[in-house]
Amino acid sequence: MAMPRPTVAQLACGSCTVVLSTLAMLLLSGTSSGVGVAVVAVAALALGLLVAMTVPLARPQHRPRPVPVRTAAGRTARPAPVRATVGAPAREPVRQRAAS
């Protein structure tokens, strides 16, 4: 099963959480040792991942259902699907700028 790709909102929220929580934890803890900084960094990454995963995913757009049409016999008729045809693009002459 393929994993869904994260949305822009998830990436932005997760990244902001990591940066801001790292700064806040480093300032509040006052740690200067390498182990303390590593613990703060791991905690900030975990918090950022948690925030990114809880941001709601974008739902697919809802398509309205066609309104059923009643026939003279009282039955509902299904509307025929509409098929659009696209013609070939019109050719335009190439315009060149005058040398100045």
Secondary structure, 3 states (H helix, E strand, C coil): CCCCCCCHHHHHHHHHHHHHHHHHHHHHHCCCCHHHHHHHHHHHHHHHHHHHHHCCCCCCCCCCCCCCEECCCCCEECCCCCCCCCCCCCCCCCCCCCCC
